[in-house]
Amino acid sequence: VRLIHHFDVSAIEFSRRRGATTATGVQGRVRSTEPGSEPNSLSPGSVRIDAKLVVVACGAIESPAVLQRSGHPDPQDLIGRGLVLHTSLPIMGLMDDEIVNYRGISGTVYSDHFRQSHGFYYECLFGHPVYGSALMPGVGAEHFELMRQFPRVAGFGVMLIDSVDHRNRVEWSGPRKRPLIHYRLVEPDKRR
């Protein structure tokens, strides 16, 4: 296995094998390594990589975008459709006692108690105080006072389990050179 970082995939290459369209490699560009990063295994510049197996794991936005801009066959116009974003709302509370909210792997804590009845779940929000400070309300002295109490602050995100809607989609825009996101909550999700 060879790790290449700071690598932007421009396209996946496809060919016909045994009567099926198969991903056989990728094209892209290696960017200059950021200060403080480990040295890269390739020099900056254009790169073409042949592979026996190509795994597309670029997230909900970039996965369909890279497939579309690569010309992946899509006879039913399904690539990028059914986008769900789990719209969310942060909830924070000031506890009576100190808690250890930024040590360990706090993002693994969640509650699905309201999943069936209301279509949402709670997920722990907190990490290091630097990250937490960006989520805290207030400005100036008010924000500073709340941050001084950070060891007593607990936070969760209410994550909506949004419905799959065929109209919600990611669409690659060649002229703009970026993905376009079309997303609207359906009426039942708005009422929850």
C-alpha positions in Angstrom: 0.0 0.0 0.0 1.3 3.4 -0.9 -0.1 6.5 0.8 -0.3 9.7 -1.3 -1.6 12.7 0.5 -2.5 16.2 -0.8 -3.8 14.4 -3.9 -6.9 15.7 -5.8 -8.6 13.1 -8.0 -9.8 14.7 -11.2 -11.2 11.6 -12.8 -11.6 7.9 -12.4 -10.6 5.9 -15.5 -12.9 3.1 -16.7 -12.5 0.3 -19.2 -14.6 -2.7 -20.3 -13.6 -6.0 -18.7 -15.6 -9.2 -19.3 -18.5 -7.1 -20.6 -18.7 -4.8 -17.7 -17.5 -1.2 -17.1 -14.8 -1.3 -14.5 -12.8 1.3 -12.7 -9.1 0.7 -13.6 -7.3 3.8 -12.2 -7.4 7.5 -11.4 -6.0 10.7 -12.7 -5.2 13.6 -10.5 -2.8 16.2 -9.2 -0.5 16.0 -6.2 -0.3 19.4 -4.5 2.7 20.7 -2.7 2.9 19.3 0.9 1.7 21.7 3.6 4.2 22.9 6.2 4.3 20.5 9.1 3.1 17.5 7.0 5.0 14.3 6.4 6.9 14.2 3.1 4.7 12.8 0.3 5.5 9.6 -1.6 5.2 11.5 -4.9 6.4 14.9 -6.1 3.8 17.6 -6.9 2.3 17.5 -10.4 -0.1 15.4 -12.6 -0.3 11.8 -11.8 -2.1 8.8 -13.4 -2.4 5.6 -11.2 -3.4 2.2 -12.5 -5.2 0.0 -10.0 -6.8 -3.4 -9.7 -9.4 -2.0 -7.3 -10.7 1.6 -7.0 -12.7 2.5 -3.9 -14.8 5.7 -4.2 -15.0 7.0 -0.6 -15.2 10.8 -1.0 -18.3 11.6 1.0 -21.9 12.4 0.1 -20.9 15.4 -2.0 -17.6 14.5 -3.7 -18.3 10.8 -4.4 -21.1 11.4 -6.9 -19.3 14.5 -8.2 -16.1 12.5 -9.1 -18.3 9.7 -10.7 -20.2 12.2 -12.8 -17.1 14.2 -14.0 -15.4 10.9 -14.8 -18.3 9.9 -17.2 -19.4 6.9 -15.2 -22.4 5.4 -17.0 -25.7 6.4 -15.4 -28.6 5.3 -17.6 -31.2 5.8 -14.9 -29.8 9.2 -13.8 -29.3 8.0 -10.2 -25.8 9.0 -9.3 -26.0 11.9 -6.8 -29.7 11.5 -6.2 -31.3 10.9 -2.8 -28.9 13.2 -1.0 -29.4 13.3 2.8 -27.5 15.8 4.9 -28.8 15.2 8.5 -29.5 18.8 9.2 -28.7 19.5 12.8 -29.1 21.9 15.7 -26.6 22.2 18.6 -27.8 22.0 22.2 -25.5 23.1 25.0 -26.0 23.1 28.7 -24.1 24.3 31.8 -23.9 21.4 34.3 -23.8 21.8 38.1 -20.5 19.8 38.3 -17.4 19.5 36.2 -17.5 16.9 33.5 -14.7 15.6 31.3 -16.2 16.6 28.0 -13.1 16.9 25.8 -11.0 13.8 26.7 -11.2 10.5 25.1 -13.4 9.8 22.0 -16.5 11.8 22.9 -17.8 11.7 19.4 -18.7 8.0 19.9 -21.5 9.0 22.4 -25.0 9.2 21.0 -28.6 8.4 21.8 -31.1 7.0 19.4 -34.0 7.1 21.9 -36.1 9.4 19.6 -35.1 7.8 16.3 -38.4 5.8 15.9 -40.8 8.2 17.5 -39.5 11.6 16.2 -36.9 10.7 13.5 -33.8 12.3 15.1 -30.9 11.3 17.4 -28.5 13.1 19.6 -24.8 12.9 19.0 -22.0 14.3 21.2 -20.6 17.5 19.9 -17.6 18.2 22.1 -14.0 17.9 21.5 -11.0 20.1 22.5 -11.8 23.6 23.9 -10.4 25.2 20.8 -13.1 23.4 18.7 -15.7 23.9 21.4 -15.2 27.6 21.5 -16.3 28.0 17.9 -19.7 26.4 18.8 -20.2 28.5 21.9 -22.7 31.4 21.8 -21.8 34.9 22.8 -19.2 37.6 21.9 -16.4 39.2 23.8 -16.7 39.2 27.6 -19.9 37.0 27.5 -18.1 34.4 25.4 -15.0 34.6 27.6 -17.1 34.0 30.7 -18.8 30.9 29.2 -15.4 29.5 28.0 -14.1 29.9 31.6 -16.8 27.4 32.6 -16.0 25.0 29.7 -15.3 22.1 32.1 -19.0 22.2 33.1 -20.4 22.5 29.5 -22.1 19.6 27.8 -23.1 19.7 24.2 -25.1 17.5 21.8 -26.3 17.9 18.2 -29.9 17.0 17.3 -29.4 15.2 14.0 -32.5 14.9 11.8 -32.8 11.6 9.9 -34.0 13.3 6.8 -36.1 11.5 4.2 -34.6 10.4 0.9 -36.0 12.5 -1.9 -35.0 11.9 -5.5 -35.0 15.7 -6.1 -32.2 16.2 -3.5 -29.0 15.6 -5.4 -25.4 16.5 -6.2 -24.7 17.5 -9.8 -21.3 18.1 -11.3 -21.0 21.5 -13.1 -18.3 21.3 -15.7 -18.4 25.1 -16.5 -18.2 26.0 -12.8 -15.7 23.2 -12.0 -17.5 22.3 -8.8 -20.5 20.2 -7.5 -23.9 21.9 -7.3 -26.0 20.8 -4.3 -29.8 20.8 -4.7 -31.4 20.1 -1.3 -34.8 20.9 0.3 -36.3 19.3 3.4 -39.6 17.5 2.5 -42.7 18.7 4.3 -42.9 15.8 6.9 -39.2 16.5 7.9 -39.9 20.2 8.3 -42.7 19.5 10.8 -40.5 17.3 13.0 
